[in-house]
């Protein structure tokens, strides 16, 4: 049994809806569909969710929502008319318009894009509609309650051999609508897959799976046929995200593979993501390369640091007290480095440095900004001699200075810090060394 999630680009207009239905009908195992709200039809268009947010903001400031809400209504009307869908669409639209005018929350208002899309698509397919609010559970702090969700979703879907579920939202114990972050329909799809113990979770979008490098940097970057969830996590962490990162954990824990597919190129196999490397028949040496700018490196030096109990804890406690996560932590005998996101560090920089001097008294403390981190990821790197040497040589030959290095014993990835102006050159150099050759 397959759970298939379709993103906003896959549902932007009537032609896209016909394509989705054709895909679903190609495999009778596709039994549960999770849908996003309609996305942009062109670069100049607006996503339905953005229009709903605008409606909420307009009403909150006492302005008229009529023209914006009418644009939302026309999106659904155009699809319904083009596909001759018989439904109570006008009733649903009026209910939601009145809810917004009645002071509905921002989360409730935003969720109506998925709600209306799923109801209308259920009428189109003549499948049952199951509201996500019946099964996707949040706690009172707005965090996903995974155990309760698994139970409640299972109960809500069990009576139906096939069903359409809206993505992106659920509700808390008081019945208030809560939403995931943008792109959260990916998470809903993963939760449905777990609740129904699916054999496969398909995530359909307008991208043909994962590429081994950013195609804006390497235009001919190859597609990744197979990868593990751990490799996906490493690459996504560095910004190579096709899938909402919170969508990984439910299906990974359940051992359910995920297939990333392109709605507009359905014959392409896309990328299959497996629980473990053992499921991947042919392991490339390097699965992918990803990089991200915007890091700062705080370097601390202190003689005999290794003999000072609690030095590292004191330093990290300062970052925690100021609400900043560290990204990487290279260390030595008499020194340590803390890599953080510049965006979060810079506004509190002076206060943090002053506090570190107070609690840890380093001999030297320096800050280096404009740093990029580049990850070379692949389970195939394990137990292969000379990987790091080849990687460093490829960078040196291009005149790229390596500022910091991080590698876990698992040998899943090697992460290097470089000047952010050299990020593209670094990715190209590593790609040419490990993938192109």
KAMO-V295021 format. One record per residue. N is the residue number from 0. RES is the residue in one letter. OMEGA is omega in degrees with one decimal (999 if undefined). Layout:
BEGIN
n->[N;N]
res->[RES;RES]
omega->[OMEGA;OMEGA]
END
This chain:
BEGIN
n->[0;1;2;3;4;5;6;7;8;9;10;11;12;13;14;15;16;17;18;19;20;21;22;23;24;25;26;27;28;29;30;31;32;33;34;35;36;37;38;39;40;41;42;43;44;45;46;47;48;49;50;51;52;53;54;55;56;57;58;59;60;61;62;63;64;65;66;67;68;69;70;71;72;73;74;75;76;77;78;79;80;81;82;83;84;85;86;87;88;89;90;91;92;93;94;95;96;97;98;99;100;101;102;103;104;105;106;107;108;109;110;111;112;113;114;115;116;117;118;119;120;121;122;123;124;125;126;127;128;129;130;131;132;133;134;135;136;137;138;139;140;141;142;143;144;145;146;147;148;149;150;151;152;153;154;155;156;157;158;159;160;161;162;163;164;165;166;167;168;169;170;171;172;173;174;175;176;177;178;179;180;181;182;183;184;185;186;187;188;189;190;191;192;193;194;195;196;197;198;199;200;201;202;203;204;205;206;207;208;209;210;211;212;213;214;215;216;217;218;219;220;221;222;223;224;225;226;227;228;229;230;231;232;233;234;235;236;237;238;239;240;241;242;243;244;245;246;247;248;249;250;251;252;253;254;255;256;257;258;259;260;261;262;263;264;265;266;267;268;269;270;271;272;273;274;275;276;277;278;279;280;281;282;283;284;285;286;287;288;289;290;291;292;293;294;295;296;297;298;299;300;301;302;303;304;305;306;307;308;309;310;311;312;313;314;315;316;317;318;319;320;321;322;323;324;325;326;327;328;329;330;331;332;333;334;335;336;337;338;339;340;341;342;343;344;345;346;347;348;349;350;351;352;353;354;355;356;357;358;359;360;361;362;363;364;365;366;367;368;369;370;371;372;373;374;375;376;377;378;379;380;381;382;383;384;385;386;387;388;389;390;391;392;393;394;395;396;397;398;399;400;401;402;403;404;405;406;407;408;409;410;411;412;413;414;415;416;417;418;419;420;421;422;423;424;425;426;427;428;429;430;431;432;433;434;435;436]
res->[X;X;X;X;X;X;X;X;X;X;X;X;X;X;X;X;X;X;X;X;X;X;X;X;X;X;X;X;X;X;X;X;X;X;X;X;X;X;X;X;X;X;X;X;X;X;X;X;X;X;X;X;X;X;X;X;X;X;X;X;X;X;X;X;X;X;X;X;X;X;X;X;X;X;X;X;X;X;X;X;X;X;X;X;X;X;X;X;X;X;X;X;X;X;X;X;X;X;X;X;X;X;X;X;X;X;X;X;X;X;X;X;X;X;X;X;X;X;X;X;X;X;X;X;X;X;X;X;X;X;X;X;X;X;X;X;X;X;X;X;X;X;X;X;X;X;X;X;X;X;X;X;X;X;X;X;X;X;X;X;X;X;X;X;X;X;X;X;X;X;X;X;X;X;X;X;X;X;X;X;X;X;X;X;X;X;X;X;X;X;X;X;X;X;X;X;X;X;X;X;X;X;X;X;X;X;X;X;X;X;X;X;X;X;X;X;X;X;X;X;X;X;X;X;X;X;X;X;X;X;X;X;X;X;X;X;X;X;X;X;X;X;X;X;X;X;X;X;X;X;X;X;X;X;X;X;X;X;X;X;X;X;X;X;X;X;X;X;X;X;X;X;X;X;X;X;X;X;X;X;X;X;X;X;X;X;X;X;X;X;X;X;X;X;X;X;X;X;X;X;X;X;X;X;X;X;X;X;X;X;X;X;X;X;X;X;X;X;X;X;X;X;X;X;X;X;X;X;X;X;X;X;X;X;X;X;X;X;X;X;X;X;X;X;X;X;X;X;X;X;X;X;X;X;X;X;X;X;X;X;X;X;X;X;X;X;X;X;X;X;X;X;X;X;X;X;X;X;X;X;X;X;X;X;X;X;X;X;X;X;X;X;X;X;X;X;X;X;X;X;X;X;X;X;X;X;X;X;X;X;X;X;X;X;X;X;X;X;X;X;X;X;X;X;X;X;X;X;X;X;X;X;X;X;X;X;X]
omega->[-175.1;168.1;-176.8;175.9;178.6;-177.0;-175.4;178.5;179.3;-174.3;-171.4;-177.1;-175.1;179.6;178.2;178.5;177.2;178.7;178.8;179.7;178.7;178.4;-179.2;-177.1;177.8;-177.0;-177.3;178.2;176.3;-170.6;-178.6;-177.5;175.7;-171.2;170.5;171.7;178.8;179.9;-177.9;173.9;177.9;-178.4;-177.3;-175.7;174.5;171.6;179.6;-179.6;178.2;177.7;177.7;175.1;-179.8;177.3;-180.0;-177.5;178.0;-178.9;-178.9;179.7;175.5;-179.6;-176.7;-178.6;-168.8;-174.3;-180.0;180.0;178.5;176.3;176.8;-178.6;-179.3;177.2;-178.6;178.6;179.9;179.8;-178.6;-179.2;-178.4;-177.4;178.9;179.7;175.7;-177.2;175.0;-173.6;-177.1;177.2;-179.9;-179.3;-179.4;177.2;-178.1;175.8;179.5;179.0;178.8;178.9;179.1;176.0;178.9;-178.6;178.0;179.5;178.9;-178.3;-179.0;-176.3;-174.8;175.7;176.9;-178.4;-178.7;179.9;-178.2;178.9;-178.9;179.5;175.9;176.5;178.9;-179.3;-172.7;174.5;175.3;172.8;177.1;-177.3;178.7;179.7;179.0;-173.4;-179.6;-169.7;173.0;172.7;-175.1;175.1;178.9;178.7;-178.6;174.4;-171.3;-177.5;179.7;177.6;-178.7;-179.9;-174.7;177.5;178.1;179.7;-177.2;-175.0;-175.1;-179.7;-172.6;176.2;175.9;179.3;174.6;-177.8;174.8;178.1;166.5;-173.1;173.9;177.9;178.7;-176.9;178.6;177.1;178.8;179.7;174.9;179.9;168.9;172.6;-177.1;-174.9;-173.4;175.0;173.4;-178.7;178.6;179.1;179.2;179.1;176.8;178.9;179.3;-177.7;-178.0;-179.9;-176.1;174.0;-175.9;172.2;178.6;176.9;-175.3;-179.8;178.8;179.0;-176.2;177.6;-179.6;172.0;-177.7;173.5;179.5;-178.1;174.5;178.2;178.2;-173.5;-178.1;-179.6;-176.0;174.7;177.6;-178.0;-177.9;174.4;177.8;177.5;179.0;176.2;177.6;-179.1;-179.3;-178.4;179.7;179.8;179.3;171.7;-179.2;-170.4;170.3;-175.3;176.2;-170.6;179.1;178.3;-177.4;-167.3;-179.2;-177.2;177.2;179.8;-178.2;-179.5;-178.9;177.9;178.2;177.7;176.7;-173.0;179.6;-179.4;-174.0;173.0;-169.9;179.4;177.0;-176.3;179.2;-179.2;175.3;-178.5;-174.3;178.9;-176.1;179.6;-179.8;-179.7;-179.1;-173.8;-179.4;-176.1;174.4;179.4;176.5;-179.8;-178.3;177.6;178.7;-179.8;-178.0;177.7;170.3;179.3;171.9;-179.4;177.1;-177.0;178.4;176.0;177.2;178.9;179.1;-179.8;-176.8;179.1;-178.4;-177.3;175.0;-178.8;-178.9;179.9;-179.9;-179.0;-178.2;178.3;177.9;179.2;178.6;-179.0;179.5;174.4;-177.3;175.0;171.2;-177.5;179.0;-173.3;176.0;-178.1;175.0;-177.8;-176.5;179.7;174.9;177.8;175.7;178.5;-178.5;174.7;-177.4;-177.3;-179.3;-176.0;-169.5;-178.8;-176.6;-171.5;-173.9;180.0;-179.8;-179.1;178.9;-178.9;177.3;177.7;-179.2;-171.0;-175.2;178.0;177.0;176.8;-178.6;172.9;-179.0;176.6;175.4;-180.0;178.2;-179.8;171.6;176.4;-178.0;180.0;171.4;-166.8;174.7;175.3;179.2;179.9;-176.9;174.5;172.6;-178.6;170.2;-178.8;-178.7;180.0;178.8;-179.9;-177.6;178.6;-179.7;179.6;-179.0;-179.1;177.2;178.2;-177.6;-179.2;178.4;-175.6;179.5;-176.7;176.4;177.2;177.1;177.4;179.4;179.7;178.3;-178.1;171.4;-177.3;178.5;174.9;-177.9;172.4;-172.8;177.4;-177.6;-175.8;-178.2;179.7;-179.5;-179.9;177.2;-178.6;-179.8;178.9;-179.2;-178.0;-170.0;-174.7;-174.6;-177.4;999]
END
